[in-house]
Amino acid sequence: MVVGKASGDWDQQIDSNRLWLGGLTVSGFKTGAYVPAHPQELRPAAEAALRAIAAGLADTEIEVLSFAETLTAHERM
């Protein structure tokens, strides 16, 4: 998963042989275009995600960091 491109580094390459030999798939999703066009989807999607987490369907580790730890948060992502 790739989250954000704040550094402006757009030169990453994907080895297509690793995808093919590993039976892997790459897909992309850009919320920047989707969200404004589908605002009615945001609340139901967020509620479904929270229900799944509450039901134990995701191995989710949550840690709240202070604003002063913003750099640490981004490094962890």
Biopython code that builds the backbone (N, CA, C, O; Angstrom):
import numpy as np
from Bio.PDB.StructureBuilder import StructureBuilder

atoms = [
    (1, "MET", "N", (0.848, -1.168, 0.000)),
    (1, "MET", "CA", (0.000, 0.000, 0.000)),
    (1, "MET", "C", (0.891, 1.227, 0.000)),
    (1, "MET", "O", (1.880, 1.297, 0.729)),
    (2, "VAL", "N", (0.531, 2.174, -0.813)),
    (2, "VAL", "CA", (1.237, 3.443, -0.847)),
    (2, "VAL", "C", (0.286, 4.503, -0.324)),
    (2, "VAL", "O", (-0.853, 4.598, -0.782)),
    (3, "VAL", "N", (0.742, 5.296, 0.626)),
    (3, "VAL", "CA", (-0.100, 6.339, 1.200)),
    (3, "VAL", "C", (0.591, 7.671, 0.990)),
    (3, "VAL", "O", (1.645, 7.938, 1.567)),
    (4, "GLY", "N", (-0.013, 8.502, 0.159)),
    (4, "GLY", "CA", (0.500, 9.847, -0.044)),
    (4, "GLY", "C", (1.745, 9.907, -0.909)),
    (4, "GLY", "O", (2.461, 8.919, -1.073)),
    (5, "LYS", "N", (1.977, 11.048, -1.440)),
    (5, "LYS", "CA", (3.158, 11.311, -2.254)),
    (5, "LYS", "C", (3.674, 12.707, -1.939)),
    (5, "LYS", "O", (4.086, 13.441, -2.837)),
    (6, "ALA", "N", (3.648, 13.069, -0.662)),
    (6, "ALA", "CA", (4.001, 14.420, -0.242)),
    (6, "ALA", "C", (5.425, 14.799, -0.622)),
    (6, "ALA", "O", (5.723, 15.982, -0.790)),
    (7, "SER", "N", (6.304, 13.820, -0.759)),
    (7, "SER", "CA", (7.698, 14.128, -1.095)),
    (7, "SER", "C", (7.857, 14.586, -2.531)),
    (7, "SER", "O", (8.865, 15.195, -2.888)),
    (8, "GLY", "N", (6.851, 14.290, -3.364)),
    (8, "GLY", "CA", (6.950, 14.643, -4.779)),
    (8, "GLY", "C", (7.755, 13.628, -5.573)),
    (8, "GLY", "O", (7.999, 13.835, -6.762)),
    (9, "ASP", "N", (8.169, 12.542, -4.949)),
    (9, "ASP", "CA", (8.943, 11.499, -5.628)),
    (9, "ASP", "C", (7.990, 10.571, -6.370)),
    (9, "ASP", "O", (7.361, 9.708, -5.757)),
    (10, "TRP", "N", (7.879, 10.739, -7.671)),
    (10, "TRP", "CA", (6.955, 9.967, -8.497)),
    (10, "TRP", "C", (7.696, 8.951, -9.363)),
    (10, "TRP", "O", (7.119, 8.410, -10.307)),
    (11, "ASP", "N", (8.966, 8.685, -9.055)),
    (11, "ASP", "CA", (9.795, 7.848, -9.929)),
    (11, "ASP", "C", (9.869, 6.383, -9.521)),
    (11, "ASP", "O", (10.767, 5.678, -9.981)),
    (12, "GLN", "N", (8.961, 5.893, -8.676)),
    (12, "GLN", "CA", (9.007, 4.488, -8.277)),
    (12, "GLN", "C", (8.700, 3.603, -9.483)),
    (12, "GLN", "O", (7.927, 3.967, -10.369)),
    (13, "GLN", "N", (9.325, 2.439, -9.487)),
    (13, "GLN", "CA", (9.128, 1.466, -10.544)),
    (13, "GLN", "C", (8.605, 0.165, -9.941)),
    (13, "GLN", "O", (8.954, -0.189, -8.815)),
    (14, "ILE", "N", (7.774, -0.538, -10.690)),
    (14, "ILE", "CA", (7.267, -1.836, -10.256)),
    (14, "ILE", "C", (7.844, -2.893, -11.187)),
    (14, "ILE", "O", (7.751, -2.774, -12.408)),
    (15, "ASP", "N", (8.439, -3.922, -10.603)),
    (15, "ASP", "CA", (8.996, -5.025, -11.378)),
    (15, "ASP", "C", (7.833, -5.932, -11.814)),
    (15, "ASP", "O", (7.287, -6.673, -10.998)),
    (16, "SER", "N", (7.464, -5.873, -13.077)),
    (16, "SER", "CA", (6.309, -6.635, -13.565)),
    (16, "SER", "C", (6.531, -8.147, -13.456)),
    (16, "SER", "O", (5.557, -8.892, -13.335)),
    (17, "ASN", "N", (7.764, -8.618, -13.495)),
    (17, "ASN", "CA", (8.018, -10.049, -13.324)),
    (17, "ASN", "C", (7.636, -10.515, -11.920)),
    (17, "ASN", "O", (7.122, -11.621, -11.753)),
    (18, "ARG", "N", (7.884, -9.674, -10.908)),
    (18, "ARG", "CA", (7.488, -10.044, -9.546)),
    (18, "ARG", "C", (5.976, -10.166, -9.452)),
    (18, "ARG", "O", (5.466, -11.044, -8.755)),
    (19, "LEU", "N", (5.252, -9.290, -10.151)),
    (19, "LEU", "CA", (3.795, -9.371, -10.155)),
    (19, "LEU", "C", (3.345, -10.661, -10.831)),
    (19, "LEU", "O", (2.545, -11.421, -10.286)),
    (20, "TRP", "N", (3.867, -10.888, -12.011)),
    (20, "TRP", "CA", (3.454, -12.043, -12.818)),
    (20, "TRP", "C", (3.802, -13.355, -12.125)),
    (20, "TRP", "O", (2.947, -14.228, -11.976)),
    (21, "LEU", "N", (5.063, -13.496, -11.700)),
    (21, "LEU", "CA", (5.504, -14.740, -11.074)),
    (21, "LEU", "C", (4.851, -14.969, -9.716)),
    (21, "LEU", "O", (4.653, -16.112, -9.305)),
    (22, "GLY", "N", (4.518, -13.889, -9.021)),
    (22, "GLY", "CA", (3.912, -14.020, -7.705)),
    (22, "GLY", "C", (2.389, -14.055, -7.732)),
    (22, "GLY", "O", (1.752, -14.205, -6.689)),
    (23, "GLY", "N", (1.798, -13.917, -8.933)),
    (23, "GLY", "CA", (0.346, -13.902, -9.023)),
    (23, "GLY", "C", (-0.242, -12.712, -8.271)),
    (23, "GLY", "O", (-1.297, -12.819, -7.646)),
    (24, "LEU", "N", (0.451, -11.580, -8.338)),
    (24, "LEU", "CA", (0.055, -10.397, -7.576)),
    (24, "LEU", "C", (-0.718, -9.412, -8.447)),
    (24, "LEU", "O", (-0.641, -9.455, -9.674)),
    (25, "THR", "N", (-1.447, -8.544, -7.804)),
    (25, "THR", "CA", (-2.223, -7.517, -8.488)),
    (25, "THR", "C", (-1.892, -6.164, -7.903)),
    (25, "THR", "O", (-1.706, -6.029, -6.693)),
    (26, "VAL", "N", (-1.819, -5.176, -8.748)),
    (26, "VAL", "CA", (-1.634, -3.804, -8.305)),
    (26, "VAL", "C", (-2.865, -3.027, -8.734)),
    (26, "VAL", "O", (-3.289, -3.096, -9.888)),
    (27, "SER", "N", (-3.423, -2.300, -7.810)),
    (27, "SER", "CA", (-4.558, -1.445, -8.165)),
    (27, "SER", "C", (-4.382, -0.106, -7.476)),
    (27, "SER", "O", (-3.673, 0.008, -6.476)),
    (28, "GLY", "N", (-5.027, 0.889, -8.017)),
    (28, "GLY", "CA", (-4.917, 2.219, -7.444)),
    (28, "GLY", "C", (-6.283, 2.791, -7.124)),
    (28, "GLY", "O", (-7.297, 2.410, -7.709)),
    (29, "PHE", "N", (-6.280, 3.699, -6.196)),
    (29, "PHE", "CA", (-7.520, 4.368, -5.811)),
    (29, "PHE", "C", (-7.148, 5.757, -5.339)),
    (29, "PHE", "O", (-6.293, 5.918, -4.468)),
    (30, "LYS", "N", (-7.776, 6.736, -5.900)),
    (30, "LYS", "CA", (-7.472, 8.121, -5.562)),
    (30, "LYS", "C", (-8.718, 8.759, -4.966)),
    (30, "LYS", "O", (-9.674, 9.051, -5.685)),
    (31, "THR", "N", (-8.709, 8.973, -3.668)),
    (31, "THR", "CA", (-9.876, 9.562, -3.024)),
    (31, "THR", "C", (-10.077, 11.005, -3.426)),
    (31, "THR", "O", (-11.187, 11.529, -3.331)),
    (32, "GLY", "N", (-9.015, 11.656, -3.875)),
    (32, "GLY", "CA", (-9.129, 13.050, -4.267)),
    (32, "GLY", "C", (-10.158, 13.275, -5.365)),
    (32, "GLY", "O", (-10.786, 14.333, -5.410)),
    (33, "ALA", "N", (-10.339, 12.310, -6.242)),
    (33, "ALA", "CA", (-11.340, 12.423, -7.298)),
    (33, "ALA", "C", (-12.657, 11.781, -6.873)),
    (33, "ALA", "O", (-13.727, 12.251, -7.261)),
    (34, "TYR", "N", (-12.590, 10.730, -6.094)),
    (34, "TYR", "CA", (-13.795, 9.988, -5.729)),
    (34, "TYR", "C", (-14.652, 10.732, -4.711)),
    (34, "TYR", "O", (-15.867, 10.839, -4.881)),
    (35, "VAL", "N", (-14.033, 11.239, -3.670)),
    (35, "VAL", "CA", (-14.775, 11.838, -2.562)),
    (35, "VAL", "C", (-15.675, 12.995, -2.999)),
    (35, "VAL", "O", (-16.854, 12.999, -2.646)),
    (36, "PRO", "N", (-15.171, 13.973, -3.749)),
    (36, "PRO", "CA", (-16.064, 15.070, -4.140)),
    (36, "PRO", "C", (-17.231, 14.614, -5.022)),
    (36, "PRO", "O", (-18.307, 15.211, -4.992)),
    (37, "ALA", "N", (-17.014, 13.573, -5.793)),
    (37, "ALA", "CA", (-18.063, 13.086, -6.695)),
    (37, "ALA", "C", (-19.070, 12.172, -5.995)),
    (37, "ALA", "O", (-20.157, 11.944, -6.525)),
    (38, "HIS", "N", (-18.730, 11.643, -4.812)),
    (38, "HIS", "CA", (-19.594, 10.696, -4.100)),
    (38, "HIS", "C", (-19.679, 11.011, -2.605)),
    (38, "HIS", "O", (-19.415, 10.125, -1.792)),
    (39, "PRO", "N", (-20.031, 12.215, -2.216)),
    (39, "PRO", "CA", (-20.036, 12.556, -0.793)),
    (39, "PRO", "C", (-20.998, 11.704, 0.034)),
    (39, "PRO", "O", (-20.781, 11.510, 1.230)),
    (40, "GLN", "N", (-22.040, 11.205, -0.584)),
    (40, "GLN", "CA", (-23.024, 10.384, 0.129)),
    (40, "GLN", "C", (-22.447, 9.041, 0.559)),
    (40, "GLN", "O", (-23.039, 8.367, 1.402)),
    (41, "GLU", "N", (-21.323, 8.638, 0.010)),
    (41, "GLU", "CA", (-20.709, 7.348, 0.326)),
    (41, "GLU", "C", (-19.803, 7.399, 1.562)),
    (41, "GLU", "O", (-19.484, 6.356, 2.134)),
    (42, "LEU", "N", (-19.392, 8.580, 1.972)),
    (42, "LEU", "CA", (-18.393, 8.681, 3.031)),
    (42, "LEU", "C", (-18.868, 8.117, 4.368)),
    (42, "LEU", "O", (-18.194, 7.270, 4.955)),
    (43, "ARG", "N", (-20.002, 8.570, 4.847)),
    (43, "ARG", "CA", (-20.472, 8.129, 6.162)),
    (43, "ARG", "C", (-20.745, 6.627, 6.199)),
    (43, "ARG", "O", (-20.269, 5.956, 7.115)),
    (44, "PRO", "N", (-21.499, 6.067, 5.230)),
    (44, "PRO", "CA", (-21.727, 4.615, 5.284)),
    (44, "PRO", "C", (-20.431, 3.805, 5.208)),
    (44, "PRO", "O", (-20.311, 2.771, 5.864)),
    (45, "ALA", "N", (-19.476, 4.258, 4.425)),
    (45, "ALA", "CA", (-18.207, 3.531, 4.310)),
    (45, "ALA", "C", (-17.427, 3.592, 5.618)),
    (45, "ALA", "O", (-16.873, 2.584, 6.057)),
    (46, "ALA", "N", (-17.381, 4.760, 6.238)),
    (46, "ALA", "CA", (-16.674, 4.895, 7.511)),
    (46, "ALA", "C", (-17.348, 4.060, 8.600)),
    (46, "ALA", "O", (-16.670, 3.420, 9.404)),
    (47, "GLU", "N", (-18.680, 4.068, 8.624)),
    (47, "GLU", "CA", (-19.398, 3.277, 9.623)),
    (47, "GLU", "C", (-19.172, 1.780, 9.417)),
    (47, "GLU", "O", (-19.023, 1.041, 10.390)),
    (48, "ALA", "N", (-19.144, 1.329, 8.172)),
    (48, "ALA", "CA", (-18.889, -0.086, 7.879)),
    (48, "ALA", "C", (-17.479, -0.472, 8.313)),
    (48, "ALA", "O", (-17.272, -1.550, 8.870)),
    (49, "ALA", "N", (-16.519, 0.397, 8.062)),
    (49, "ALA", "CA", (-15.138, 0.117, 8.464)),
    (49, "ALA", "C", (-15.036, 0.021, 9.982)),
    (49, "ALA", "O", (-14.373, -0.874, 10.506)),
    (50, "LEU", "N", (-15.686, 0.934, 10.687)),
    (50, "LEU", "CA", (-15.648, 0.902, 12.151)),
    (50, "LEU", "C", (-16.333, -0.341, 12.709)),
    (50, "LEU", "O", (-15.868, -0.915, 13.693)),
    (51, "ARG", "N", (-17.431, -0.758, 12.091)),
    (51, "ARG", "CA", (-18.112, -1.991, 12.538)),
    (51, "ARG", "C", (-17.198, -3.201, 12.338)),
    (51, "ARG", "O", (-17.123, -4.074, 13.203)),
    (52, "ALA", "N", (-16.511, -3.253, 11.213)),
    (52, "ALA", "CA", (-15.604, -4.376, 10.935)),
    (52, "ALA", "C", (-14.478, -4.419, 11.960)),
    (52, "ALA", "O", (-14.114, -5.491, 12.442)),
    (53, "ILE", "N", (-13.933, -3.267, 12.290)),
    (53, "ILE", "CA", (-12.864, -3.204, 13.280)),
    (53, "ILE", "C", (-13.396, -3.634, 14.650)),
    (53, "ILE", "O", (-12.757, -4.418, 15.350)),
    (54, "ALA", "N", (-14.566, -3.116, 15.026)),
    (54, "ALA", "CA", (-15.160, -3.459, 16.322)),
    (54, "ALA", "C", (-15.478, -4.945, 16.422)),
    (54, "ALA", "O", (-15.438, -5.517, 17.511)),
    (55, "ALA", "N", (-15.792, -5.574, 15.293)),
    (55, "ALA", "CA", (-16.112, -7.003, 15.273)),
    (55, "ALA", "C", (-14.856, -7.871, 15.243)),
    (55, "ALA", "O", (-14.943, -9.099, 15.230)),
    (56, "GLY", "N", (-13.696, -7.231, 15.231)),
    (56, "GLY", "CA", (-12.445, -7.989, 15.233)),
    (56, "GLY", "C", (-12.059, -8.529, 13.873)),
    (56, "GLY", "O", (-11.264, -9.466, 13.788)),
    (57, "LEU", "N", (-12.601, -7.963, 12.808)),
    (57, "LEU", "CA", (-12.307, -8.454, 11.462)),
    (57, "LEU", "C", (-11.020, -7.871, 10.893)),
    (57, "LEU", "O", (-10.594, -8.253, 9.803)),
    (58, "ALA", "N", (-10.412, -6.967, 11.608)),
    (58, "ALA", "CA", (-9.160, -6.369, 11.145)),
    (58, "ALA", "C", (-8.174, -6.373, 12.299)),
    (58, "ALA", "O", (-8.531, -6.074, 13.439)),
    (59, "ASP", "N", (-6.952, -6.708, 11.998)),
    (59, "ASP", "CA", (-5.898, -6.662, 13.009)),
    (59, "ASP", "C", (-5.382, -5.226, 13.012)),
    (59, "ASP", "O", (-4.407, -4.899, 12.335)),
    (60, "THR", "N", (-6.040, -4.394, 13.771)),
    (60, "THR", "CA", (-5.762, -2.968, 13.741)),
    (60, "THR", "C", (-5.111, -2.527, 15.035)),
    (60, "THR", "O", (-5.639, -2.748, 16.125)),
    (61, "GLU", "N", (-3.969, -1.908, 14.896)),
    (61, "GLU", "CA", (-3.266, -1.369, 16.045)),
    (61, "GLU", "C", (-3.459, 0.145, 16.009)),
    (61, "GLU", "O", (-3.126, 0.788, 15.013)),
    (62, "ILE", "N", (-3.979, 0.703, 17.060)),
    (62, "ILE", "CA", (-4.259, 2.134, 17.096)),
    (62, "ILE", "C", (-3.422, 2.782, 18.176)),
    (62, "ILE", "O", (-3.395, 2.328, 19.320)),
    (63, "GLU", "N", (-2.747, 3.837, 17.802)),
    (63, "GLU", "CA", (-1.988, 4.617, 18.763)),
    (63, "GLU", "C", (-2.228, 6.083, 18.439)),
    (63, "GLU", "O", (-2.069, 6.493, 17.289)),
    (64, "VAL", "N", (-2.600, 6.863, 19.413)),
    (64, "VAL", "CA", (-2.842, 8.293, 19.222)),
    (64, "VAL", "C", (-1.556, 9.032, 19.564)),
    (64, "VAL", "O", (-1.007, 8.892, 20.657)),
    (65, "LEU", "N", (-1.090, 9.821, 18.602)),
    (65, "LEU", "CA", (0.131, 10.598, 18.801)),
    (65, "LEU", "C", (-0.212, 12.077, 18.898)),
    (65, "LEU", "O", (-1.226, 12.527, 18.366)),
    (66, "SER", "N", (0.619, 12.806, 19.563)),
    (66, "SER", "CA", (0.410, 14.247, 19.674)),
    (66, "SER", "C", (0.808, 14.928, 18.364)),
    (66, "SER", "O", (1.483, 14.343, 17.516)),
    (67, "PHE", "N", (0.376, 16.163, 18.228)),
    (67, "PHE", "CA", (0.732, 16.927, 17.033)),
    (67, "PHE", "C", (2.244, 17.049, 16.904)),
    (67, "PHE", "O", (2.776, 17.062, 15.793)),
    (68, "ALA", "N", (2.925, 17.137, 18.015)),
    (68, "ALA", "CA", (4.389, 17.246, 17.996)),
    (68, "ALA", "C", (5.048, 15.989, 17.416)),
    (68, "ALA", "O", (6.208, 16.024, 17.006)),
    (69, "GLU", "N", (4.296, 14.877, 17.384)),
    (69, "GLU", "CA", (4.829, 13.613, 16.860)),
    (69, "GLU", "C", (4.376, 13.343, 15.422)),
    (69, "GLU", "O", (4.390, 12.197, 14.973)),
    (70, "THR", "N", (3.982, 14.375, 14.714)),
    (70, "THR", "CA", (3.507, 14.230, 13.333)),
    (70, "THR", "C", (4.521, 13.526, 12.454)),
    (70, "THR", "O", (4.161, 12.636, 11.684)),
    (71, "LEU", "N", (5.777, 13.909, 12.556)),
    (71, "LEU", "CA", (6.820, 13.278, 11.750)),
    (71, "LEU", "C", (6.880, 11.773, 12.027)),
    (71, "LEU", "O", (7.002, 10.976, 11.097)),
    (72, "THR", "N", (6.796, 11.392, 13.277)),
    (72, "THR", "CA", (6.808, 9.969, 13.637)),
    (72, "THR", "C", (5.621, 9.242, 12.998)),
    (72, "THR", "O", (5.772, 8.145, 12.461)),
    (73, "ALA", "N", (4.446, 9.861, 13.061)),
    (73, "ALA", "CA", (3.249, 9.254, 12.466)),
    (73, "ALA", "C", (3.444, 9.011, 10.978)),
    (73, "ALA", "O", (3.110, 7.938, 10.477)),
    (74, "HIS", "N", (3.977, 9.987, 10.274)),
    (74, "HIS", "CA", (4.180, 9.830, 8.834)),
    (74, "HIS", "C", (5.254, 8.801, 8.523)),
    (74, "HIS", "O", (5.146, 8.067, 7.540)),
    (75, "GLU", "N", (6.278, 8.741, 9.344)),
    (75, "GLU", "CA", (7.307, 7.713, 9.135)),
    (75, "GLU", "C", (6.728, 6.319, 9.299)),
    (75, "GLU", "O", (7.108, 5.400, 8.574)),
    (76, "ARG", "N", (5.815, 6.156, 10.242)),
    (76, "ARG", "CA", (5.209, 4.849, 10.484)),
    (76, "ARG", "C", (4.278, 4.423, 9.346)),
    (76, "ARG", "O", (4.128, 3.232, 9.071)),
    (77, "MET", "N", (3.663, 5.393, 8.698)),
    (77, "MET", "CA", (2.790, 5.037, 7.571)),
    (77, "MET", "C", (3.612, 4.521, 6.422)),
    (77, "MET", "O", (3.062, 4.168, 5.378)),
]
sb = StructureBuilder()
sb.init_structure("model")
sb.init_model(0)
sb.init_chain("A")
sb.init_seg("    ")
for serial, (resi, resn, name, xyz) in enumerate(atoms, 1):
    if name == "N":
        sb.init_residue(resn, " ", resi, " ")
    sb.init_atom(name, np.array(xyz, "f"), 0.0, 1.0, " ", f" {name:<3s}", serial, name[0])
structure = sb.get_structure()
